[in-house]
Amino acid sequence: MSLIDLMDPNNSSVRGGLSNPDPVLWSAVLTGSPVNLTIDELTSSEDVHNLFDLSEPPSFSGPFLVWGETDQQAGTLNLFLAPSTGDRTFPFASLDGFVAAVDGSRGATSGSGTLTRSNKLPAVISWTLNP
């Protein structure tokens, strides 16, 4: 099971999984620590190159690292496709309402957002957290 599923809101069977083999300390993420994830071939509905635009960054190859940080003001988790944590050159996605979903102030562990590097998955997506 992936940690976060990114889905087509009109067809939930089209989804890309984001995973981390290590436990994520969400309390640290909520206070500004980055979270490292990989685009997961096993939990995605199909080849990740079909789902996402994974062209460049230069000298970048799989496994595809996506790292994220919360924006406390907006309540989003902003994700970046990068060869290393901290590189904000290539935005990947923004998950709206993520902070409220994780801190428990909103009951649902799902929401909507935008996917900057869309391909088969559209620019407007749904997301689900699988804690």
C-alpha positions in Angstrom: 0.0 0.0 0.0 1.3 3.5 -0.8 1.5 6.2 1.8 -0.3 8.7 -0.5 -2.4 8.0 -3.5 -2.8 10.6 -6.2 -6.0 9.9 -8.3 -8.0 11.1 -11.2 -11.1 12.6 -9.5 -13.2 11.2 -12.4 -11.7 7.8 -12.4 -10.2 6.6 -9.1 -8.7 3.5 -10.7 -6.1 5.8 -12.3 -3.7 6.5 -9.5 -0.1 7.0 -8.7 1.3 5.9 -5.4 3.9 7.7 -3.3 5.7 5.6 -0.8 8.4 5.7 1.9 9.8 2.4 3.2 10.5 4.1 6.6 7.9 5.4 9.0 7.1 9.0 8.6 6.9 11.2 11.7 4.0 13.4 10.6 4.4 15.7 13.7 7.8 16.7 12.4 6.5 17.2 8.9 3.8 19.5 10.3 6.4 21.6 12.0 8.5 22.1 8.8 10.6 19.0 8.4 10.7 17.7 4.8 9.2 14.3 3.9 10.9 12.1 1.3 8.8 9.9 -0.9 9.3 7.8 -4.0 6.9 7.4 -6.9 5.9 3.7 -6.4 5.7 1.5 -9.5 4.0 -1.3 -7.4 1.1 0.7 -6.0 0.5 2.9 -9.1 -2.2 1.7 -11.5 0.2 1.6 -14.4 3.6 2.6 -15.6 4.5 5.8 -13.7 5.8 7.4 -17.0 2.3 7.2 -18.3 0.8 8.7 -15.2 3.3 11.6 -14.6 5.5 13.8 -16.7 8.9 12.5 -15.5 11.0 14.3 -18.2 14.0 16.1 -16.8 15.3 17.3 -14.2 18.8 16.8 -15.8 20.7 13.7 -14.9 17.7 12.4 -13.0 16.6 8.7 -13.1 14.5 6.4 -11.0 13.6 5.6 -8.4 11.9 8.9 -8.7 12.3 11.0 -5.5 9.5 13.3 -4.6 10.1 15.4 -1.5 7.6 17.7 0.2 7.1 20.4 2.8 4.0 21.8 4.4 2.9 25.4 3.9 1.3 26.1 7.2 -0.4 29.3 6.0 -2.1 27.5 3.1 -2.5 24.1 4.8 -0.9 22.3 1.8 1.8 19.8 1.3 3.9 21.0 -1.6 5.8 18.3 -3.4 8.8 18.6 -5.7 10.4 16.1 -8.2 14.1 16.3 -7.4 17.2 14.2 -7.2 17.8 15.6 -3.7 15.7 16.9 -0.8 15.5 20.7 -0.8 15.6 21.2 -4.5 12.5 23.3 -5.4 13.4 23.6 -9.2 10.7 21.1 -10.4 7.3 21.5 -8.6 5.4 18.2 -8.7 2.1 18.6 -6.8 0.3 20.6 -4.2 -2.1 18.7 -1.9 -4.8 21.1 -0.5 -6.0 20.6 3.0 -3.2 18.2 3.9 -2.2 19.9 7.2 -5.8 19.7 8.5 -6.0 16.0 7.4 -2.9 15.1 9.3 -3.3 17.2 12.4 -6.8 15.9 13.0 -8.6 19.2 12.7 -10.4 17.9 9.7 -11.8 14.4 9.9 -11.0 13.2 6.3 -7.6 11.9 5.3 -8.2 12.9 1.7 -8.7 15.9 -0.4 -8.0 17.6 -3.7 -5.0 19.3 -5.2 -3.0 20.1 -8.3 -0.5 18.1 -10.2 2.1 20.2 -12.0 3.7 17.3 -13.8 0.6 15.7 -15.2 0.4 13.2 -18.0 -2.5 10.6 -17.8 -3.3 11.9 -14.3 -4.9 15.3 -14.8 -3.8 18.7 -13.5 -6.6 18.6 -10.9 -6.3 15.5 -8.7 -7.7 13.8 -5.6 -5.4 12.5 -2.9 -5.8 10.0 -0.1 -3.4 9.5 2.9 -3.0 5.9 3.9 -1.4 6.2 7.3 
